[in-house]
């Protein structure tokens, strides 16, 4: 992973890389998300685990991270005789994109503020100690 912003800007990135860039998601999280996107029906954690060839507990942790970031949704299915289970489905991509755009706008505003603070701080230093020429 590149350390500086200039390195990041020079690196090739795929749209799925945004999941990692914006939310720090891991490769397994991406695989679970892609399994849900590729499914015609909502999936249980067991079905997700099978799709990504991982233990249930490992898949469950990835599902929890995806829920936390809003990339997927959880629905409860009730049994007729009582009890229930949960299934998971991907969130509408336009909602995810809107959230990432808001996050990017917030980041951009914060960076703009920090750049202005940098300029103000070092401009004062420059005017306080004029360079003799």
C-alpha positions in Angstrom: 0.0 0.0 0.0 1.4 3.4 -0.9 2.3 5.7 1.9 1.9 9.2 0.4 -1.0 10.7 -1.5 1.2 11.3 -4.5 2.0 7.5 -4.6 -1.7 6.7 -4.2 -2.6 9.0 -7.1 0.0 7.3 -9.4 -1.3 3.8 -8.5 -3.8 2.1 -10.7 -7.0 1.5 -8.8 -10.2 -0.4 -9.6 -13.6 0.7 -8.4 -13.6 -2.2 -5.8 -10.5 -0.6 -4.3 -12.8 2.1 -3.0 -14.1 -0.3 -0.5 -10.7 -0.6 1.0 -9.7 3.0 0.5 -12.8 4.6 2.1 -13.6 2.0 4.8 -10.5 0.0 5.4 -12.2 -3.2 4.3 -10.2 -6.3 3.8 -9.9 -8.7 0.8 -12.3 -11.1 2.5 -14.8 -8.3 3.0 -14.7 -7.6 -0.7 -15.2 -11.3 -1.5 -18.2 -11.5 0.8 -19.7 -8.4 -0.8 -19.1 -9.7 -4.3 -20.8 -13.0 -3.3 -23.8 -11.1 -2.2 -23.9 -8.9 -5.3 -23.5 -12.0 -7.5 -26.4 -13.8 -5.8 -30.0 -13.6 -7.1 -31.3 -14.0 -3.5 -30.3 -12.8 -0.1 -27.8 -15.2 1.6 -27.3 -16.5 5.2 -23.9 -16.3 6.8 -23.5 -20.0 6.2 -24.1 -19.5 2.5 -21.7 -16.6 2.3 -19.1 -18.6 4.1 -19.5 -21.4 1.6 -19.3 -19.0 -1.3 -16.0 -17.6 -0.1 -14.7 -20.9 1.2 -14.1 -19.8 4.8 -15.3 -20.8 8.3 -18.6 -19.5 9.4 -17.1 -17.3 12.2 -14.6 -15.7 9.8 -17.4 -14.9 7.3 -19.6 -13.6 10.1 -16.9 -11.1 11.1 -16.6 -9.9 7.5 -20.4 -9.6 7.3 -20.4 -7.5 10.5 -17.8 -5.1 9.0 -19.9 -4.8 5.8 -23.1 -4.1 7.9 -21.2 -1.5 9.9 -20.1 0.4 6.8 -23.6 0.2 5.3 -22.5 -1.9 2.3 -25.1 -4.6 3.1 -28.4 -4.9 4.8 -29.8 -7.6 7.2 -33.3 -8.9 7.0 -35.0 -11.2 9.5 -36.9 -14.2 8.1 -39.5 -15.7 10.5 -40.3 -19.4 10.6 -44.0 -20.3 10.7 -43.5 -22.5 13.8 -41.6 -19.7 15.6 -38.0 -18.6 15.5 -36.1 -16.7 12.8 -32.9 -16.4 10.9 -31.1 -13.6 9.1 -30.3 -13.1 5.5 -28.0 -10.4 4.0 -28.2 -8.5 0.8 -26.2 -5.7 -0.8 -27.2 -2.1 -0.3 -28.3 -0.2 -3.4 -25.0 0.9 -5.2 -26.3 4.4 -5.6 -26.7 4.7 -1.8 -23.1 3.4 -1.3 -21.8 5.8 -3.9 -23.7 8.8 -2.3 -22.1 7.9 1.1 -18.6 7.7 -0.4 -19.2 11.0 -2.2 -20.2 12.7 1.1 -17.2 11.2 2.8 -14.9 12.5 0.0 -16.5 15.9 0.2 -15.9 16.0 4.0 -12.3 14.9 3.5 -11.7 17.5 0.8 -13.1 20.3 3.0 -10.9 19.2 5.9 -7.8 19.0 3.7 -8.6 22.5 2.3 -8.8 23.8 5.8 -5.5 22.2 6.8 -3.8 23.6 3.7 -5.1 27.1 4.6 -3.8 26.7 8.1 -0.4 25.7 6.7 -0.3 28.7 4.4 -1.4 31.0 7.2 1.2 29.6 9.6 4.2 29.8 7.3 3.1 33.1 5.7 3.3 34.7 9.1 6.8 33.3 9.7 7.9 34.6 6.3 6.6 38.2 7.0 8.1 38.1 10.5 11.6 37.4 9.3 12.1 39.1 6.0 14.9 37.7 3.8 17.7 40.1 3.0 18.7 40.3 -0.5 
